[in-house]
Amino acid sequence: MKKKPFPFHIVVFLAPAILIYTVFMIYPLVDSLRLSLFTNNDQNQQVFAGLQNYQTLFTDPNLAPRLFGAIKNNFEFFAIHMLVQNPLALFLAALLSSQFIKGRAIYRTLIFTPTVLSVTLIGFIWRLILSPIWGISGDFLKAFGIKNQPWLGQAGTALPILGFVSVWQWVGVPMMLFVAALISIPDEVIEAARVDGANAWNVFWSIKFPLILPTLGIVGVLTFVGNFNAFDLIYTTQGAIASPDFSTDLLGTLFYRTFFGFQLQLGSPTLGAAVAGVMFIIILAGVLLYLFGYQRRLLQVEM
């Protein structure tokens, strides 16, 4: 049997992407994990400290409340996107993949447009809109009998409001993924179901939805990873201290403050790297849970 030649052309095409990904993603990640295991001595020299930075994060009375608060807020931020953004994206995708909707391409473009705008611009605009003094949200809400409030200035409303702003900005991404999955379903399958008497709801729920479950899983993982890396929107609207009273604090803003020692006496690059290590562990655990569940589902289907 003739031995196949080594596919050097594949290596040539993949090498630039692998090199860039290694330099800008893998190396910083590995170096950050390495840095989290060191600390600075009195001579400002890095010495190996093992898990001391992680112990400080979870036990220090100044850091531990901020860490657990940021983790809780991150899960709340993630829940808003999972329960609002992704179902809304699926609903929009179901509408805009239908042949009965005219101007589908225009609507897709309009919904996707906020995702390409600067996060700094988004934060600035929404701060103006939600301002209780000169924002237009007051007149809009008054028409529905809702009293205007300083939405971003109250601990109970700031994070949910910013979550909905983030949903508005990023809903176009899962929508386009769902649209791509829905339009890839063979027309013959849909037509056969309609011939058997299935209505639009039955076609979607019994045929389309099961076929796009892999895409749903991918969207869920991307949402999880994206939300636990969130930083820009909180920073541009609430500042590095995630006001009011750290109620909008996420792991990204906590990492920023800890790494640069901003308003934290114990802040240092090594402690900031430890926060990044916690973020990495949480994200890795979520991705592994998805992969484990997906593999089990594949095994059940094969059996």
C-alpha positions in Angstrom: 0.0 0.0 0.0 1.4 3.3 -1.1 2.1 5.7 1.8 0.4 9.1 1.5 2.7 12.1 1.4 2.7 14.5 4.3 0.3 17.4 3.6 2.8 20.2 3.8 0.4 22.6 2.1 -2.0 22.3 5.0 0.8 23.2 7.4 1.8 26.2 5.3 -1.8 27.6 5.3 -2.3 26.9 9.0 1.1 28.2 10.2 0.3 31.9 10.2 -2.9 31.5 12.1 -1.3 29.1 14.6 1.6 31.5 15.1 -0.6 34.5 15.7 -2.9 32.6 18.0 0.1 31.3 20.0 1.7 34.7 20.3 -1.4 36.7 21.3 -3.5 34.0 23.1 -1.7 30.9 24.3 1.5 32.6 25.4 -0.2 35.4 27.4 -2.5 32.8 29.0 0.3 30.5 30.0 2.5 33.4 31.3 -0.5 34.7 33.3 -0.9 31.4 35.0 2.8 31.2 35.7 2.7 34.8 37.1 -0.1 33.8 39.5 2.3 31.4 41.2 4.8 34.1 42.1 4.8 37.2 44.4 7.1 40.2 44.9 9.5 40.3 47.8 10.8 43.4 49.6 13.3 44.0 46.8 10.5 43.9 44.3 11.8 40.6 42.9 9.4 37.8 41.8 9.8 34.7 44.0 7.8 31.5 43.8 4.8 31.5 46.1 2.8 28.5 45.0 -0.9 29.0 45.7 -0.4 31.9 48.1 -2.0 34.4 45.8 -5.1 32.2 45.4 -5.3 31.8 49.2 -5.1 35.5 49.6 -7.9 36.0 47.1 -10.3 33.7 48.8 -9.4 34.6 52.4 -8.4 38.2 52.7 -11.2 40.3 54.1 -10.6 43.0 51.5 -10.4 40.8 48.5 -12.6 37.8 49.2 -15.9 39.8 49.3 -15.0 41.5 46.0 -14.1 38.1 44.4 -17.3 36.3 45.4 -19.4 39.4 44.5 -17.8 39.5 41.1 -18.4 35.8 40.5 -22.1 36.2 41.6 -22.5 39.2 39.3 -20.9 37.3 36.4 -23.3 34.5 36.7 -26.2 36.9 36.9 -24.9 38.7 33.8 -24.6 35.3 32.1 -28.1 34.3 33.1 -29.6 37.5 31.5 -27.9 36.7 28.2 -29.0 33.0 28.3 -32.6 33.7 29.3 -33.1 36.9 27.2 -30.5 37.2 24.5 -30.4 33.7 23.1 -34.2 33.0 23.1 -34.7 36.4 21.5 -32.0 35.6 18.9 -33.7 32.3 18.1 -37.1 34.0 17.7 -35.6 36.6 15.4 -33.7 34.0 13.4 -36.9 31.9 13.0 -38.7 35.0 11.6 -35.8 36.2 9.4 -35.1 32.8 7.9 -38.7 32.5 6.7 -39.4 33.1 3.1 -42.6 35.0 3.9 -40.7 37.9 5.5 -39.8 40.6 2.9 -36.6 42.5 3.3 -35.0 39.9 5.5 -31.4 41.0 4.6 -32.2 44.6 5.7 -33.6 43.5 9.1 -30.6 41.1 9.7 -28.2 44.0 8.9 -30.0 46.4 11.3 -30.1 43.9 14.1 -26.4 42.9 13.6 -25.2 46.6 13.3 -24.7 47.2 17.1 -22.2 44.4 17.3 -19.7 46.2 15.0 -20.0 49.5 17.0 -17.4 50.6 19.5 -18.2 49.4 23.0 -17.0 52.8 24.3 -19.5 54.5 22.0 -22.2 52.1 23.1 -21.5 52.8 26.8 -21.4 56.6 26.3 -24.7 56.7 24.3 -26.6 54.5 26.8 -25.3 56.6 29.7 -26.9 59.6 28.0 -30.1 57.8 27.2 -30.5 56.5 30.8 -29.5 59.7 32.5 -32.3 60.8 34.9 -31.5 64.5 34.1 -31.3 64.8 30.3 -31.8 61.2 29.1 -34.7 60.4 26.8 -35.6 57.3 28.7 -37.7 59.3 31.2 -40.2 60.5 28.6 -40.4 57.1 27.0 -41.1 55.3 30.3 -43.5 58.0 31.4 -45.7 56.9 28.4 -46.0 53.5 30.0 -46.6 54.9 33.5 -43.1 53.9 34.8 -41.4 56.5 37.0 -38.0 57.6 35.8 -35.1 56.5 38.1 -31.3 56.7 38.1 -31.1 53.2 36.6 -27.3 53.1 36.5 -27.0 54.8 39.9 -28.9 52.2 42.0 -27.3 48.9 43.1 -30.5 46.9 42.4 -31.0 48.0 38.8 -27.5 48.9 37.4 -26.4 45.4 36.6 -29.7 44.1 35.0 -29.9 47.3 32.9 -26.4 46.9 31.7 -27.2 43.2 31.0 -30.1 44.3 28.7 -27.9 46.9 27.0 -25.4 44.1 26.3 -28.2 41.9 25.0 -29.2 44.7 22.6 -25.6 45.0 21.4 -24.8 41.4 20.9 -28.1 39.7 20.0 -27.1 39.8 16.3 -24.3 37.3 16.8 -26.4 34.3 18.0 -29.2 35.4 15.6 -26.9 35.0 12.6 -25.6 31.6 13.9 -29.2 30.4 14.3 -30.2 31.8 10.8 -27.3 29.9 9.2 -28.4 26.7 11.0 -32.0 27.1 10.0 -31.5 27.9 6.4 -29.1 24.8 6.1 -32.0 22.5 6.9 -33.0 20.7 3.6 -36.3 22.0 2.1 -37.4 18.4 1.4 -37.7 17.7 5.2 -39.8 20.8 5.7 -42.1 20.1 2.7 -42.6 16.4 3.8 -43.7 17.6 7.3 -46.2 20.1 5.7 -47.6 17.4 3.4 -48.2 15.3 6.6 -50.3 18.2 8.0 -47.8 19.8 10.3 -48.3 23.5 11.0 -45.6 26.2 11.3 -45.2 25.6 15.0 -45.0 21.8 14.7 -42.4 22.2 11.9 -40.3 24.4 14.0 -40.5 22.6 17.3 -40.5 19.0 16.1 -38.1 19.3 13.1 -36.1 22.5 13.0 -35.4 22.8 16.7 -33.9 19.3 17.2 -31.7 19.8 14.1 -30.2 23.0 15.4 -29.4 21.7 18.9 -25.7 21.6 18.2 -25.8 25.3 17.3 -27.7 26.0 20.5 -24.9 24.3 22.4 -22.2 26.3 20.6 -24.1 29.6 21.2 -24.4 28.7 24.9 -20.7 28.1 25.2 -19.8 31.3 23.3 -22.2 33.2 25.6 -20.6 31.7 28.7 -17.1 32.5 27.6 -18.0 36.0 26.4 -19.8 36.9 29.6 -17.0 35.7 31.9 -14.6 37.8 29.8 -16.9 40.9 29.9 -15.2 44.2 30.9 -15.6 47.0 28.3 -19.3 47.9 28.9 -19.0 47.9 32.7 -15.8 50.0 32.5 -17.1 52.6 30.1 -20.4 53.1 31.9 -19.6 52.5 35.6 -15.8 53.0 35.7 -13.1 50.7 37.2 -14.8 50.6 40.6 -18.0 49.2 39.0 -20.3 51.6 40.8 -22.5 51.9 42.6 -20.9 50.1 45.5 -19.4 47.4 43.3 -22.8 46.2 42.3 -21.8 45.9 38.7 -18.4 44.4 39.4 -17.4 41.5 37.2 -14.3 39.4 37.2 -12.9 41.5 34.3 -13.2 44.8 36.3 -11.9 43.0 39.4 -8.9 41.8 37.5 -8.2 45.3 36.2 -8.3 46.9 39.7 -6.3 44.1 41.3 -3.6 44.0 38.5 -3.0 47.7 38.6 -3.5 48.1 42.3 -6.4 50.5 41.7 -8.1 51.3 45.1 -6.7 48.1 46.6 -3.7 48.2 48.9 -3.0 44.5 48.2 -3.3 45.0 44.4 -0.4 43.7 42.4 0.2 42.0 39.0 0.6 38.6 40.7 -2.7 38.9 42.4 -4.3 40.2 39.2 -2.9 37.1 37.5 -4.5 35.0 40.2 -7.9 36.6 39.4 -7.2 35.8 35.7 -6.5 32.2 36.8 -9.8 32.0 38.6 -11.5 33.3 35.4 -9.7 30.7 33.3 -10.7 27.8 35.7 -14.4 28.9 35.6 -14.4 29.2 31.8 -12.6 25.9 31.4 -15.0 24.1 33.8 -18.0 25.4 31.8 -16.5 24.4 28.4 -15.6 20.9 29.7 -19.1 20.4 31.1 -20.5 21.3 27.7 -18.1 18.9 25.9 -18.9 16.1 28.4 -22.6 16.6 27.9 -22.3 16.8 24.2 -20.2 13.5 24.0 -22.8 11.8 26.2 -25.6 12.9 23.8 -23.6 11.6 20.8 -23.2 8.3 22.5 -26.9 8.1 23.3 -27.8 8.9 19.7 -25.4 6.2 18.3 -26.8 3.6 20.7 
